[in-house]
Structures are given as C-alpha cells and as structure tokens.
Amino acid sequence: MHFDIFTLFPEMFEGPLDESILKRAQERGLLSIALHDIRNYATDKHHTTDDAPYGGGGGMVMKPEPIFAAVEDVLGEGEERDPQVPIVLLSPQGRLFDQDLAIELSKLERIALICGRYEGVDERVRQHLATDEISIGDYVLTGGELAAMVIVDAVTRNRPGVLGDPGAAISDSHAQGLLEGPHYTRPASFRGWEVPDILLSGDHAAVARWRREQALLRTLERRPELLDELALSPQDRAFLEEAQERESIA
C-alpha cells in the first residue's frame, strides 16, 4: 500500500512513520510513504503558500496553485490521473474517521492525503481537486499532519500481513463494534493483584467466552451506545441483562 502525503511540513513525519509497526511494514514491502512538500511548488521567489482571505477575516488561507501543482505533478492531471486513487483533504469538515472507514481505506492500494493548514484551504481545492474529506474528530488541529499520521497508522494495521498475529486487528477495540476487554501478562501476581483464574485455566473455550463477556461489560460501562448497533447473540443479551440487574441492585 502506498500513501502520498502533501504537506508544508514534511519534517513533522520524521520519527512517527519510521518506528514500530509502520517501520516493519515498510521494511517488508507492505507499505510505502512519499512526502511531497507543497512549498516546492510555489512559483514566486518567496515560495508563498498562503494569503489573506477575500472578504476579510482572521487567519490565512492556503493558496490553490501550489496544492494543485503538487498533486498533479505526482498523480497526473485530468485523464492521466488514476480515478482509483482517492485524493483526501484532511479537514474538520470531513466525514468522521472511524474503524469502519479505516478498514474501507485499507482495501485500496494507493491514497493521497492533503494536509490543510492555517484558516483552511482555498475552496477550489475542495471543489475541483479533492475527491474526499476526512476528519479524525470534532476538534481543530493546527494542521492536517497529525491527522495524516493517525490515518496512515490506523489504515496500515488493517492490511494483511502487517501485524504479526493475523487476528490482532480483529480483536482491537472498535474492530467488531466493541471495546476490548482487559489484558494480563506475567507475573500472575503483582503487588497482591492477581490475574483472573480463568486465564490460567488452559480452557480455551472458557477463556474466549470470558473475553467476550468482558468486552461486552466494558462497552456497556463506557460506550453503551455502541451496543445499539451490534447484532448480539441471545447469550450476549442474557449476560448484559444480568450485568444491568446487578448494577441496579448495587
């Protein structure tokens, strides 16, 4: 999978994209990332990439010319461009990024990300260049660079072969609509706090059911609205009803 990231600050990506899972994915040829400095495509002597907004107001707006030039140089122009490659503008106005969208994007072979800055980007970028807009949350960042890093990480871990355990991505929080339950590792006893006996029992079916119940319980406690969208089994529903009864009694 390949990401083209268009940014004014390529140095921000040094480190986060070259560590841990993303580093190993690149070393194994499962991921490639190209950083494109938008400032290099500004044609004036000062390499200007932003200007005051028409009509007045605070802040600066990113100019359309260098953004168009950068994207068209890398991806082609008009019929030369591969329509299968989405051009994503990272913006607080975009559709909300979640696990379902991460999985959707992980099925693509190439994605272009445009990192906005300042007050925003010229509307003509949104109307005539970007094919999608994505927001990583209902808050405002200084720019799209951090959002791009989040998207690269979340999307890449859903690609086949990236994680050492093929089932790891499936068991992540939100991957199946539930929050993950608790995890434990050695030592079995730490400062008097014990690992649950069920995890030491060797009974794989019982462990699987315990983990499912703990995920249901944690979701009920922290994000109960997620349960409304899940297809729960009769056993799941019975467990949740018992948990709610215990809570009401307590």
C-alpha positions, 0 to 999 in steps of 0.5 A: 500500500502506498500513501502520498502525503502533501504537506508544508511540513514534511519534517513533522513525519520524521520519527512517527512513520519510521518506528514500530509497526509502520517501520516493519511494514515498510521494511517488508514491502507492505507499505510505502510513504512519499512526502511531497512538500507543497512549498516546492511548488510555489512559483514566486521567489518567496515560495508563498503558500498562503494569503489573506482571505477575500472578504476579510477575516482572521487567519490565512488561507492556503493558496490553490496553485501550489496544492494543485501543482503538487498533486498533479505533478505526482498523480497526473492531471485530468485523464492521466490521473488514476480515478482509483486513487482517492485524493483526501483533504484532511479537514474538520469538515470531513466525514468522521474517521472511524474503524469502519472507514479505516478498514474501507481505506485499507482495501485500496492500494494507493491514497493521497492525503492533503494536509490543510493548514492555517484558516483552511484551504482555498475552496477550489481545492475542495471543489475541483481537486479533492475527491474526499474529506476526512476528519479524525474528530470534532476538534481543530488541529493546527494542521492536517499532519497529525491527522495524516499520521493517525490515518496512515497508522490506523489504515496500515494495521488493517492490511494483511500481513502487517501485524504479526498475529493475523487476528490482532486487528480483529480483536482491537477495540472498535474492530467488531463494534466493541471495546476490548476487554482487559489484558494480563501478562506475567507475573500472575501476581503483582503487588497482591493483584492477581490475574483472573483464574480463568486465564490460567485455566488452559480452557480455551473455550472458557477463556474466549467466552470470558473475553467476550463477556468482558468486552461486552461489560466494558462497552456497556460501562463506557460506550453503551451506545455502541451496543445499539448497533451490534447484532448480539447473540441471545447469550450476549443479551442474557449476560448484559441483562444480568450485568444491568440487574446487578448494577441496579441492585448495587 
